[in-house]
Amino acid sequence: MSYKILLVDDEPALRHMVRDILLAEQYIVFTAATCVEGAAVAAAEQPDAVLLDVMLPDGDGFSLFQRLRQERDVPVLFLSARDEDEARLRGLGLGADDYITKPFLPKELCLRLAAVLRRVYGQKQTASLTLGRRTVDWGTGTVSGGAQPVSLTAKEYALLHKLWCNRGNIVTIDALCAALWEGTLVGYENTLMVHIRRLREKIEDDPSHPRYLLTVRGLGYRLAPEGTS
């Protein structure tokens, strides 16, 4: 699935930067610049997590945090240039899920957001994936239903999980490469194709004519939606 993230920050440059980072990770992103806008967007869109600046033009993030939590128990990560212990402890003491000090590395933001989402929603996700006669056990990283159970490699596991989290939607080649490798991604497309081929050999009845892990030419790949048989 694609998680919906609300970013509330009054700095246009930071909003655009963080939005682009999260979109590249296949999140659905909403933005707001004030407490009033943030509360309205949260009520309308029901985000799965909120990235919230402490200092806002019409109030502070702590007050908006309390307002959001009165509505529902949405996970919140504070973003702030204020690294004083008092502010950090206040945010965490109110029940925030994390507190990230600006400036931060894009990878750090993604990792910490993903960790919060796993912690909050992980138990709600299915422990397995069914693809026709085959079943992928996420806990053990094995595929059963063929002649004999087979194990996924670390890269195959990460690749399939990325597609599963966005099941039914196209995941671009760049997004898949970013999920598998860090740093400059130039030159990884052919290696990605090798991993795709080997993964199909484990999850498809006929890897040469896949029914579940589908190629979208010129864009990337897509895992067939739930209910496909």
C-alpha positions in Angstrom: 0.0 0.0 0.0 1.0 3.7 -0.4 0.9 5.5 2.9 -0.5 9.1 3.0 1.8 11.6 4.6 0.9 15.1 5.6 3.8 17.6 5.9 3.1 20.8 7.8 6.0 23.4 7.5 6.0 27.1 6.6 9.3 27.0 4.6 8.4 26.6 0.9 11.9 25.3 -0.1 11.8 22.6 2.6 8.2 21.6 1.8 9.2 21.1 -1.9 12.3 19.2 -1.0 10.6 16.8 1.5 7.7 16.4 -0.9 10.0 15.3 -3.7 11.9 12.9 -1.4 8.7 11.2 -0.2 7.2 11.0 -3.7 10.3 9.2 -4.8 9.6 6.7 -2.1 6.1 6.2 -3.5 4.3 8.0 -0.6 1.2 10.0 -1.2 2.0 13.5 0.0 -0.1 16.4 1.2 1.4 19.7 2.4 0.3 22.7 4.5 2.0 25.8 5.7 0.0 26.7 8.8 -1.7 25.1 11.8 -5.1 26.0 10.3 -4.2 24.5 6.9 -2.7 21.4 8.6 -5.8 20.7 10.6 -8.0 21.1 7.6 -5.9 18.8 5.4 -5.7 16.2 8.1 -9.4 16.2 8.6 -10.1 15.9 4.8 -7.4 13.4 3.9 -6.9 11.3 7.0 -3.1 10.8 6.6 -1.3 7.8 7.9 1.5 9.9 9.4 2.2 13.6 9.9 5.6 15.4 9.6 5.1 18.5 11.7 7.3 21.6 12.2 7.4 23.1 15.7 7.4 26.8 14.7 4.4 27.8 12.5 3.1 31.3 11.5 -0.2 30.9 13.4 0.9 28.8 16.3 3.2 26.0 17.3 3.3 22.4 16.2 2.8 21.2 19.8 -0.7 22.7 19.8 -1.5 21.3 16.4 -0.2 17.9 17.5 -2.6 17.9 20.5 -5.5 18.9 18.2 -4.7 16.1 15.7 -4.4 13.5 18.5 -7.9 14.6 19.8 -9.3 13.5 16.4 -7.4 10.2 16.1 -4.2 8.5 17.1 -2.1 9.4 14.0 1.7 9.0 14.2 3.5 12.3 14.3 7.2 13.1 13.7 8.3 16.6 14.6 10.7 18.4 12.3 12.4 21.4 13.8 15.6 23.5 13.7 15.3 23.7 17.4 17.5 21.1 18.9 17.3 22.2 22.5 16.6 19.3 24.9 13.6 21.1 26.3 11.8 21.3 23.0 12.7 17.8 22.0 11.6 16.3 25.3 8.4 18.3 25.2 7.5 16.8 21.8 8.3 13.3 22.9 6.6 13.8 26.2 3.4 14.8 24.5 3.5 11.4 22.7 5.2 12.2 19.4 6.6 9.2 17.6 9.9 10.9 16.7 11.7 14.2 16.7 14.0 15.1 13.8 16.3 18.1 13.9 16.9 20.2 10.8 19.0 19.9 8.7 18.6 16.2 8.1 19.7 13.8 5.5 17.0 12.6 3.1 17.9 9.0 3.8 17.6 9.6 7.5 14.1 11.1 7.1 13.0 8.1 5.0 14.4 5.5 7.4 12.9 7.1 10.5 9.5 7.6 8.8 9.5 4.0 7.6 10.5 2.8 11.1 7.5 4.6 12.6 5.1 3.3 9.9 6.3 -0.3 10.5 5.9 0.1 14.2 2.5 1.6 14.0 1.0 -0.4 11.1 3.2 -3.4 10.9 0.8 -5.6 12.9 -2.1 -4.7 10.7 -0.3 -5.9 7.6 -0.7 -9.5 6.4 2.1 -11.8 7.2 2.0 -13.4 3.8 1.3 -12.7 0.1 -0.6 -15.1 -2.1 0.2 -15.3 -5.8 -1.9 -18.0 -7.4 -0.7 -21.3 -6.0 2.3 -19.7 -4.3 2.6 -18.1 -0.9 5.3 -15.7 0.2 5.9 -15.8 3.9 7.4 -12.4 4.9 8.5 -13.7 8.3 10.8 -16.3 6.8 11.4 -14.9 3.3 10.3 -18.2 1.7 8.0 -19.0 -1.2 5.9 -22.2 -1.0 3.5 -23.8 -3.4 6.0 -24.9 -6.1 7.8 -28.2 -6.3 9.6 -27.3 -3.0 9.9 -24.2 -0.9 12.5 -21.7 -2.0 14.2 -18.8 -0.2 14.3 -15.2 -1.4 17.6 -13.5 -1.5 17.8 -10.1 0.4 17.5 -8.2 -2.9 14.6 -10.3 -4.1 12.8 -9.8 -0.7 13.3 -6.0 -0.8 12.2 -5.9 -4.4 9.1 -7.9 -3.9 8.2 -6.1 -0.7 8.5 -2.7 -2.5 6.1 -3.9 -5.2 3.8 -5.4 -2.6 3.5 -2.1 -0.7 2.4 -0.5 -3.9 0.4 -3.5 -5.3 -1.7 -2.6 -8.3 0.3 0.5 -9.0 3.4 1.1 -11.2 6.7 1.4 -9.3 9.3 3.1 -11.5 12.7 1.6 -12.3 14.3 4.5 -10.3 12.2 3.8 -7.2 13.0 0.1 -7.3 16.7 0.8 -7.8 16.6 3.2 -4.8 15.0 0.5 -2.7 17.8 -1.9 -3.5 20.9 0.3 -3.7 22.2 3.5 -2.1 24.1 6.3 -3.8 24.2 7.0 -7.6 21.8 4.7 -9.4 23.2 4.9 -12.9 23.9 1.5 -14.4 21.7 -0.5 -12.1 18.8 -1.0 -14.6 20.3 -4.2 -16.1 21.1 -5.6 -12.7 17.5 -4.9 -11.6 16.2 -6.9 -14.7 18.3 -9.8 -13.5 16.7 -9.7 -10.1 13.3 -9.4 -11.7 13.9 -12.5 -13.8 15.1 -14.5 -10.8 12.2 -13.4 -8.7 9.7 -14.4 -11.4 11.3 -17.9 -11.4 10.3 -18.2 -7.8 6.8 -16.7 -7.8 5.4 -17.4 -11.3 4.2 -20.7 -12.8 5.5 -19.6 -16.1 8.3 -16.9 -15.7 8.4 -16.3 -19.4 4.7 -15.3 -19.4 4.3 -13.6 -15.9 0.8 -13.1 -14.5 1.7 -11.3 -11.2 5.0 -9.4 -11.6 4.3 -7.4 -14.7 6.5 -5.2 -16.9 5.2 -1.7 -17.7 7.4 -0.8 -20.7 9.3 2.5 -20.4 8.2 3.0 -16.8 8.9 0.1 -14.4 7.0 -2.8 -12.9 3.7 -3.6 -11.2 2.5 -6.4 -8.9 -0.9 -7.5 -10.0 -3.7 -6.3 -7.7 -5.4 -8.3 -5.0 -7.9 -10.8 -6.4 -5.8 -11.6 -9.6 -5.6 -15.3 -10.2 
